[in-house]
Amino acid sequence: MPEPRTGRAATPLARKIAQFRSDTSGERNLYPFIRDLLINAAFGIGLKSDQVVVDSALAGGRDIPDLTAWPLAGAGHPVRGFDA
């Protein structure tokens, strides 16, 4: 597989992929990179930053998911709960 371009000519997505590929610190440290992919409009998804949460406990429980993406309510604020 060819190596992606990572210099100034590289697209923002190619640079983000290069960050993924070069990180050797372990799985847990990749979630902020995924969060960047989800909230940065340049990558085509463009969620709001408060919709995406990394390594935070869920309300009413002891579970701590690696990454959570909350839907938006009618007022444009994230709905933080599972019965939304």
N, C-alpha and C positions, 0 to 999 in steps of 0.2 A: 504494500500500500504506500503511495507517495506521501511524503511528509508535507503537512500544510505550511503555507507561507506564514511567517510570524513577524516580518518586518513591517515597515510603514505601509507597504502596498497591500498587506493582508487586511481582510475585512475584519470588523469587530468580532464576528462569529469565529473566524479562523483563529484569531488571537485567544479567544475564550477557550476554544478546543485545545489549543496549545497549552494553556494553563492547566486544563484537566490532565492532559497527557504527561506533563512534566512534574506534576505533584506526586511526591512519593511518601507523603506523610500519613496516608491511610484514608480509608473510606469516610470516616467522620468529617474530615476536613474538606471533602468535596462538596458538601451541601451548600455552603455559601456561594460556590461557583454556580450551582444549579439555581439558587435563589437569584443570582445575577441574570441568568438566562431568562428567568420567568418575569422579572420586573423591568428589564431594560428594553425599551421599545425598539431599539435597533436590531434585536434578535427576533422580532415579529410576534411576541406574545403580549408584552406590556401590561402585566398585572400591576396593581398598586402595591407599593412597598409594604404597607401594613396588612396586605392579604397573605403574604408569604412569611412564614415563621419557621426558623430553624432551631431544633433542639429545645423546645419549650414545652412545659407540662400543659396538658389539657385541663380545662376547668372541670372540677368535679371528679377528678380521677388521678391516678398516679402514673398513667402512661406518659411517656415522653417520646413522641414520634420524631424521626429524623428531620422530616420536612412536612409542613402542613400548608396547603393553599386553601384559603377560605373564600367562599362565594361573596359577592357584593349584595347588599340589601338595596331597596329602592332609593335610599338617600345616598348611595355610593359609598357606604361604610361596610367593612367586612362583617359578616355574620359569623361570630365565633361560637359555634355550638353545632351539635349534630342534629338537632330537631328544627333546624331553620327552614 
